Amino acid sequence: LNNIAGCYSDLGDYNKAIEIHNLAIGIIEKTFGKEHPDYQLSLQNISYCHLFNHDNAFSETAKEFTELNIASICRTFVDLSLNERKLFWDKHSYWYDGPIHQGVCEFNDASLLPTAYNSVLFSKGLLLNAEIAMRDLLEESNDPAATELYNELLSTRSVLNKQYELAPEKRYISTDSLEKRADELERQLINTSKVYGDYTRNLQLNWKDVQNHISDNDIAIEFASFSDENTTTYIAYLLKKGYKAPAYKKILTHDNNENLNNSEIYLSAEFSKTLWGALKEELSGVENIYFAPTGELYNIAIESL
């Protein structure tokens, strides 16, 4: 069914594609549950169809997919080798590099903003940790108790992931009990091993954690971007102490044939005025700006931003 839906999507008949994807996802949920990778894949495909069809139902499916996908990646990523992590992230990164942010601009749905902000924190935290080998760190810490806990956690998660690949009636171990045991082991590791705690906390940050750590006169800004065939659009997710949820502003759009990081940026203040001028209202009265760039903004010297 997913393949048939994909064919309709390729033909531009997104309504028919969504109809068939919904049939598929209903079968998968009933057979395997929402934790199964095929459920997430179908949910992601439905989200793409809603986006391409300019359908504001995108927000609900995008939120559900992103939250399930982040939980799935967190269960898996820390336990992979460096090469496995690269392959794993290559498979999942496209969503976090564009479509969810495109949906924010397309539908202007405030309910999507917390999930979108969290997705930026997650993807950037993941990249910060991508080159860290957890087993090596634990061995270097000379903490045999932590290493033993970590090995048991790996074993428990391995069994858990295999159970999620089976239909519920074919699972020979309770996934609830395995989840509970994995959570207990992880809490012990976080409490006893600074190495493991620091590593995992980067993957679990959300917008409320950021808000709790900034002051009344601070603003936290996460830049994000999305591209089509011709252009790249940059947006800024904004967070202040009194906000009930993150906000966003569209910053600029540039031609993909032009290099954003060119010599003119360093000879003039125009780019800086464009970047921060779009946020003039939000920056009023702000004393400290905490921001993280994205895309080509990473390549521009900070004094020229």
Salt bridges, closest charged atoms under 4 A:
GLU19 OE2 - LYS16 NZ 3.70
ASP38 OD2 - HIS36 ND1 3.91
ASP55 OD2 - HIS50 ND1 3.10
GLU60 OE2 - LYS63 NZ 2.95
GLU64 OE2 - LYS34 NZ 3.37
ASP79 OD2 - ARG157 NH1 3.37
ASP90 OD2 - LYS86 NZ 3.10
GLU106 OE2 - HIS54 ND1 2.63
GLU152 OE2 - ARG181 NH2 2.70
GLU184 OE1 - ARG181 NH1 3.38
GLU186 OE1 - ARG157 NH2 2.98
ASP198 OD2 - LYS194 NZ 2.56
ASP198 OD1 - ARG201 NH2 3.21
GLU222 OE1 - LYS124 NZ 2.91
GLU270 OE2 - LYS273 NZ 3.96
GLU282 OE2 - LYS249 NZ 3.07
GLU296 OE2 - HIS254 NE2 3.87
